[in-house]
Amino acid sequence: MIPRQELLKNVTKALSTFPVVALVGPRQSGKTTLAREIAGTSPAGYFDLEDPEHLARLQNPKLALEGLRGLVVIDEIQRAPALFPLLRVLADRSPLPARFLVLGSAAPELVRDASESLAGRIAVLEVGGFELGETGATSLPTLWLRGGFPRSFLAESDAASLAWRLQFVQAFLERDLPQLGLGAAAPEALRRFWTMLAHYHGQVWNGAEFARSLGTAESTARRHLDLLAGARVVRVLPPWFENLGKRIVKTPKVFLRDSGLAHALLQLPTREDLFGHPKVGASWEGLVIEHLVRWLDAERDGFFWGTHAGAELDFLVVRHGKRWGFEIKFNEAPATTRSMHTAVADLKLERLWVVHPGAMSFPLTEKIQATPLAELREELVQAGLIESSSRES
């Protein structure tokens, strides 16, 4: 077991404030394990809606739930969205005898239904795979190759990890995606679309090209993309644009959120295969961006920036009224580029970090700092962009 202290702290804090807390994320990302750790061995009630016996206990949900005291856990809540109106009633009791921790596979409909039915009463927290702060810096090569899904990362070998990821992909296509509204599409076509996304990992979205390759309408390709993004397996990184007097890229970039799934779809079973593949740099970029989004809590306000003249910035956030930039290089000794200087000047960046896979942190200019991913979180703490984690404090 790998302790997930930051997640535990965030969930515990949310439960002390809200009567209902929802943990959403892809299947097998660790939601159930986290919930059991929070609830302990004797929760007031535990309901797994994939278990027919537990479903039977909820045939009359009000009768089953209103008498419980303490923490109640409801797993796979997306199978019973009709529970949300009842949870609103139970959450409005005073004094409050029970709080509810609900778990669900990520789906846009789940988040929407929960937010609409329980407005002001629910905190929605995302549970993804492991990140470097949880696994430790020495595990970076394994985390990058295998991705963050616990069973993939903790597998006894790279081969066993790859086998698990391939099974996950198949189950996701045949079981999860139909529940998200893609039941009419053949799993083979969806796998082809997902594999195409892996080959486009880190590139600007081109819906027309996807539509031609799939023999479908561009709107269908975009709908597939939106559903995969809503299921938290694909990231659509929006562009930052403003009137800078330049022609700015206004199309989003696409990434597979888990590097291990990307490598499985690209048929890269080992580090040697990854390092010899043309997408190695894009894979590294995606890994770093996922860490930045989580560390900076930038799910809704992280961007990339690019001009049609060729200048670009891989990641941009605004914090404390200032702009902070991140350029991601698969190079242990990166140097400054004209594009970096343009980004600093045009965007008026407070600082630009060049994130690399090496071991040394060193300044490149007054405002540009080369930093290993393993040291980046501490530098973000020192810059006041994030709080120190429990492990660091």
VEXROMAR-686390 format. One record per residue (C-alpha): x, y, z. Coordinates in nm, 3 decimals. Each point is the difference from the previous one (the first is absolute). Layout:
# VEXROMAR-686390
         u         v         w
         X         Y         Z
...
***
This chain:
# VEXROMAR-686390
         u         v         w
     0.000     0.000     0.000
     0.113     0.353    -0.081
    -0.140     0.262     0.241
    -0.194     0.281    -0.167
     0.028     0.255     0.278
    -0.089     0.305    -0.209
    -0.319    -0.161    -0.131
    -0.092    -0.123     0.347
     0.046     0.349     0.140
    -0.212     0.158    -0.274
    -0.283    -0.251     0.037
    -0.001     0.026     0.379
    -0.009     0.379    -0.021
    -0.288    -0.011    -0.250
    -0.198    -0.240     0.223
     0.036     0.241     0.291
    -0.158     0.276    -0.211
    -0.253    -0.169    -0.231
    -0.267    -0.260     0.079
     0.075    -0.180    -0.328
     0.340    -0.054    -0.164
     0.033    -0.165    -0.342
     0.319    -0.171    -0.115
     0.006    -0.031    -0.379
     0.261    -0.150    -0.227
     0.065    -0.284    -0.242
    -0.064    -0.355     0.110
     0.294    -0.154     0.190
     0.148     0.338     0.095
    -0.017    -0.079     0.373
    -0.332     0.156     0.107
    -0.128    -0.305     0.190
     0.331    -0.056     0.180
     0.005     0.365     0.104
    -0.361    -0.013     0.121
     0.064    -0.314     0.207
     0.303     0.166     0.159
    -0.209     0.304     0.095
    -0.299    -0.200     0.121
     0.204    -0.254     0.196
    -0.119    -0.351     0.070
    -0.346     0.099     0.123
    -0.169     0.270    -0.210
    -0.358     0.085     0.091
    -0.096    -0.152    -0.332
     0.182    -0.125    -0.308
    -0.183    -0.056    -0.328
     0.167    -0.127    -0.317
    -0.256     0.047    -0.276
     0.171    -0.264    -0.215
    -0.090    -0.258     0.266
    -0.356    -0.138    -0.048
    -0.034    -0.055     0.375
     0.083     0.364     0.070
    -0.240     0.113    -0.272
    -0.273    -0.204     0.164
     0.066     0.180     0.330
    -0.071     0.328    -0.182
    -0.332    -0.105    -0.152
    -0.153     0.245     0.245
     0.288     0.251     0.021
    -0.156     0.241     0.247
    -0.072    -0.277     0.246
     0.353    -0.141    -0.043
     0.186     0.330     0.035
    -0.190     0.236     0.228
     0.067    -0.198     0.319
     0.378    -0.023    -0.046
     0.240     0.202     0.216
     0.360     0.098    -0.077
     0.165    -0.045    -0.340
    -0.192    -0.178    -0.277
     0.186    -0.115    -0.313
    -0.182    -0.061    -0.330
     0.224    -0.145    -0.273
    -0.080     0.007    -0.375
    -0.258     0.274     0.055
    -0.032     0.054    -0.376
    -0.212    -0.317    -0.008
    -0.270     0.168     0.209
    -0.017     0.373    -0.083
    -0.353     0.004     0.145
     0.165    -0.003     0.345
     0.120     0.360    -0.035
    -0.339     0.166     0.080
    -0.030    -0.221     0.310
     0.353     0.092     0.108
    -0.103     0.366    -0.020
    -0.281    -0.067     0.247
     0.227    -0.196     0.232
     0.272     0.266    -0.023
    -0.241     0.273     0.114
    -0.082    -0.162     0.334
     0.093     0.190     0.315
     0.179    -0.116     0.198
     0.175    -0.204    -0.266
     0.020    -0.366     0.109
     0.197    -0.132    -0.300
     0.231     0.115    -0.275
     0.026    -0.171    -0.336
     0.309    -0.092    -0.199
    -0.108    -0.099    -0.351
     0.230    -0.151    -0.262
    -0.051    -0.012    -0.373
     0.181    -0.069    -0.324
     0.058     0.336    -0.164
    -0.278     0.107    -0.232
    -0.127     0.347    -0.094
    -0.357    -0.106     0.085
     0.101    -0.112     0.350
     0.170     0.328     0.086
    -0.286     0.201    -0.150
    -0.274    -0.196     0.180
     0.183     0.019     0.331
     0.071     0.371    -0.031
    -0.357     0.087    -0.103
    -0.175    -0.219     0.258
     0.234     0.084     0.287
     0.099     0.359    -0.073
     0.176     0.146     0.302
    -0.003    -0.334     0.179
     0.264    -0.200    -0.188
     0.373     0.019    -0.064
     0.121    -0.185    -0.312
     0.361    -0.121     0.018
     0.186    -0.176    -0.277
     0.202    -0.314     0.069
     0.263    -0.075    -0.262
     0.289    -0.241    -0.003
     0.316     0.030     0.206
     0.222     0.305    -0.042
     0.366     0.053     0.079
    -0.065     0.156     0.340
    -0.166    -0.327     0.105
     0.234    -0.254    -0.159
     0.330     0.182     0.069
     0.251     0.154    -0.240
     0.195    -0.323    -0.054
    -0.309    -0.161    -0.152
    -0.022     0.250    -0.287
     0.113    -0.243    -0.275
    -0.259    -0.258     0.109
    -0.277     0.257     0.046
     0.065     0.146    -0.344
     0.007    -0.334    -0.181
    -0.287    -0.173     0.182
    -0.217     0.299     0.086
    -0.171     0.073     0.329
    -0.278    -0.259     0.022
     0.085    -0.186     0.322
    -0.018    -0.353    -0.141
     0.208     0.097    -0.301
     0.264     0.186     0.203
     0.025    -0.271     0.267
     0.008    -0.296    -0.240
     0.280    -0.252     0.053
     0.153     0.070    -0.342
    -0.029     0.229    -0.302
    -0.159    -0.287    -0.191
    -0.264    -0.054     0.269
    -0.066     0.374     0.010
    -0.049     0.014    -0.378
    -0.237    -0.298     0.010
    -0.210     0.176     0.266
    -0.014     0.322    -0.202
    -0.109    -0.180    -0.317
    -0.276    -0.173     0.196
    -0.102     0.336     0.146
    -0.028     0.152    -0.348
    -0.216    -0.288    -0.119
    -0.228     0.016     0.304
    -0.026     0.376    -0.029
    -0.108    -0.026    -0.364
    -0.246    -0.284     0.050
    -0.139     0.092     0.342
     0.063     0.358     0.104
    -0.043     0.197    -0.323
    -0.346    -0.145    -0.077
    -0.110     0.132     0.340
     0.120     0.344    -0.111
    -0.221     0.002    -0.310
     0.213    -0.172    -0.264
    -0.187    -0.329     0.000
    -0.083     0.021    -0.371
     0.365     0.017    -0.105
     0.202    -0.317    -0.047
     0.283    -0.052     0.251
     0.240    -0.053    -0.292
    -0.078     0.345    -0.140
     0.037     0.159     0.342
     0.332    -0.173     0.056
     0.120     0.133    -0.336
    -0.103     0.352     0.101
     0.176    -0.031     0.337
     0.312    -0.138    -0.167
    -0.003     0.291    -0.246
    -0.012     0.236     0.297
     0.308    -0.174     0.142
     0.184     0.072    -0.325
    -0.119     0.364     0.017
     0.096     0.029     0.368
     0.124     0.354     0.061
    -0.119     0.140    -0.333
    -0.262     0.256    -0.092
    -0.340    -0.160    -0.058
    -0.092    -0.043    -0.366
    -0.359    -0.121    -0.015
    -0.013    -0.009    -0.379
     0.297    -0.235    -0.019
    -0.145    -0.232     0.262
    -0.333    -0.003    -0.181
     0.165    -0.091    -0.333
     0.200    -0.281     0.160
    -0.305    -0.139     0.177
    -0.236     0.049    -0.294
    -0.242     0.197     0.214
    -0.121     0.355     0.052
     0.224     0.253     0.172
    -0.273     0.057     0.260
     0.008    -0.373     0.083
     0.377     0.008     0.049
    -0.038     0.300     0.229
    -0.275    -0.172     0.196
     0.225    -0.302     0.052
     0.276     0.231     0.121
    -0.229     0.180     0.243
    -0.124    -0.328     0.147
     0.353    -0.134     0.051
     0.094     0.331     0.162
    -0.308    -0.020     0.223
     0.103    -0.353     0.098
     0.336     0.143     0.115
     0.216    -0.206    -0.235
     0.075     0.285    -0.244
     0.097     0.358     0.075
    -0.107     0.281    -0.231
     0.238     0.285     0.086
    -0.149     0.332    -0.110
     0.201     0.279    -0.163
     0.072     0.331     0.167
    -0.066     0.288    -0.228
    -0.037     0.375     0.029
     0.058     0.296    -0.225
     0.379    -0.003    -0.026
     0.012     0.126    -0.357
     0.104    -0.348    -0.113
    -0.178    -0.293    -0.162
    -0.065    -0.228     0.296
    -0.081    -0.371    -0.011
    -0.363    -0.038     0.113
    -0.039    -0.379    -0.026
     0.052    -0.225     0.305
     0.268    -0.263     0.043
    -0.088    -0.360     0.084
     0.180    -0.234     0.241
    -0.067    -0.343     0.144
    -0.009     0.068     0.371
     0.171    -0.321     0.110
     0.342    -0.060    -0.155
    -0.030    -0.376     0.053
    -0.318    -0.022    -0.207
     0.163     0.209    -0.272
     0.297    -0.236    -0.011
    -0.230    -0.305    -0.011
    -0.193     0.142    -0.296
     0.330     0.089    -0.171
     0.131    -0.354     0.068
     0.297     0.114     0.209
     0.055    -0.271     0.262
     0.346     0.102     0.127
     0.204     0.314     0.070
     0.222    -0.088    -0.295
    -0.304    -0.005    -0.228
    -0.119     0.333     0.141
     0.337     0.171    -0.034
     0.028    -0.110    -0.361
    -0.345     0.122    -0.099
    -0.074     0.337    -0.167
    -0.263     0.079     0.268
     0.242    -0.019     0.293
     0.017     0.379     0.031
    -0.378     0.036    -0.021
    -0.039    -0.277     0.258
     0.229     0.186     0.240
    -0.196     0.319    -0.063
    -0.328    -0.170     0.084
     0.139    -0.149     0.321
     0.125     0.339     0.121
    -0.326     0.177    -0.092
    -0.203    -0.251     0.203
     0.219     0.069     0.302
    -0.032     0.375    -0.048
    -0.377    -0.017    -0.028
    -0.024    -0.200     0.322
     0.258     0.195     0.200
    -0.132     0.341    -0.108
    -0.367    -0.104     0.012
    -0.020     0.126    -0.358
    -0.269    -0.229    -0.140
    -0.195     0.299    -0.132
     0.262     0.272    -0.034
     0.305    -0.164    -0.156
     0.084     0.098    -0.359
     0.259    -0.025    -0.274
     0.102     0.291    -0.219
     0.123     0.009    -0.357
     0.028     0.232    -0.297
    -0.017    -0.085    -0.367
     0.352     0.137    -0.027
     0.127    -0.292     0.209
     0.036     0.141     0.352
    -0.168    -0.215     0.264
    -0.027    -0.078     0.369
    -0.099    -0.347     0.118
    -0.191     0.102     0.313
    -0.121     0.329     0.148
    -0.185     0.087     0.321
    -0.095     0.326     0.166
     0.048     0.013     0.376
    -0.003     0.301     0.234
    -0.062     0.224    -0.301
     0.322    -0.114    -0.169
     0.074    -0.232    -0.291
     0.220    -0.304     0.049
     0.129    -0.208    -0.289
     0.132    -0.352    -0.048
     0.195    -0.132    -0.297
     0.052    -0.376    -0.004
     0.313    -0.146    -0.157
     0.116    -0.359    -0.026
     0.360     0.112     0.042
     0.206    -0.031     0.317
     0.191     0.321    -0.080
    -0.252     0.235    -0.164
     0.102     0.340    -0.130
    -0.206     0.309    -0.067
    -0.166     0.042    -0.337
    -0.134     0.295    -0.192
    -0.352    -0.131     0.069
     0.060     0.014     0.376
     0.119     0.361    -0.015
    -0.303     0.091    -0.214
    -0.236    -0.163     0.249
     0.158     0.181     0.295
    -0.021     0.335    -0.178
    -0.340    -0.029    -0.168
    -0.181    -0.162     0.293
     0.186     0.201     0.264
     0.079    -0.315     0.196
     0.104     0.028     0.361
     0.208    -0.315    -0.046
     0.049    -0.274    -0.254
     0.097    -0.349     0.113
     0.161    -0.235    -0.252
    -0.093    -0.345     0.130
     0.239    -0.278    -0.096
     0.069    -0.366     0.099
     0.349     0.063     0.136
     0.126     0.037     0.358
     0.124     0.361     0.017
    -0.184     0.328     0.048
     0.173     0.310    -0.136
    -0.084     0.353    -0.121
     0.003     0.076    -0.370
    -0.083     0.371     0.025
    -0.137     0.227     0.270
    -0.354    -0.122    -0.067
     0.061    -0.344    -0.154
     0.085    -0.297     0.222
     0.083    -0.356    -0.108
    -0.150    -0.245     0.252
    -0.037    -0.379     0.020
    -0.355    -0.125     0.044
     0.110    -0.162     0.327
     0.082     0.346     0.145
    -0.275     0.203    -0.165
    -0.260    -0.035     0.272
     0.236     0.140     0.264
     0.083     0.296    -0.226
    -0.373     0.068    -0.043
    -0.032    -0.002     0.379
     0.288     0.245     0.034
    -0.160     0.227    -0.262
    -0.320     0.006     0.204
    -0.206    -0.168    -0.271
    -0.099    -0.303     0.209
     0.005    -0.101     0.365
     0.252    -0.240     0.142
    -0.130    -0.357     0.008
    -0.020    -0.203     0.317
     0.299    -0.204    -0.116
     0.211     0.314    -0.037
    -0.115     0.171     0.319
***
